[in-house]
């Protein structure tokens, strides 16, 4: 178990640091790919991976991007639930000293709060891991197509601008999200599974106040994305 348990990390909302304009460019690309399917034979001569690109672009429109919005909504709920639970726990801790014995009632409240947070973390992390696979597939096929970006712009118009920088930004963000969920899960698991007993020192080291502020930041970033994506 780490020396101090980290309840959260604002990096879980890193995907929503990608700009609205970049999301528009990605969605525009997916739409452009799907729009060319009636000319598949001709387009495939210019974009050798067009069939694979069409598959991931169709999936992007039907499920990948909608699932990114669902992830944002679920993240807001996750942050709200965590805030409610740990605000109550913070109230129970107020007035206690790290040198005192941990009251049984507070120990139970803390253990249950961490267990619930751990369960919710696993669910949201699993959801994101599936989403990450779909995003990575979309990114890979567009990287291949972008090798011919100049020719594509000449033949099919400005919607075929090179997405390399945007895709790199999205991929870096998904990597941060994935790593953050894993780290949070690892930290919470020791207490949630009963491997480590809750003590007053562990409780004080949780730094609940900082976590409460972080959950508000996470919620805001996810809500801002939801508003822009509507």
ZIKA-V250811 format. One record per run of one state. SS is the DSSP state (hx for helix, st for strand, lp for the rest). FROM is the first residue (numbers start at 1). TO is the last residue. If there is no record, write none. Layout:
# ZIKA-V250811
SS/FROM/TO  SS/FROM/TO
This chain:
# ZIKA-V250811
lp/1/9  hx/10/17  lp/18/19  hx/20/35  lp/36/36  hx/37/46  lp/47/49  hx/50/93  lp/94/103  hx/104/146  lp/147/148  hx/149/156  lp/157/157  hx/158/160  lp/161/163  hx/164/192  lp/193/199  hx/200/205  lp/206/207  hx/208/229  lp/230/230
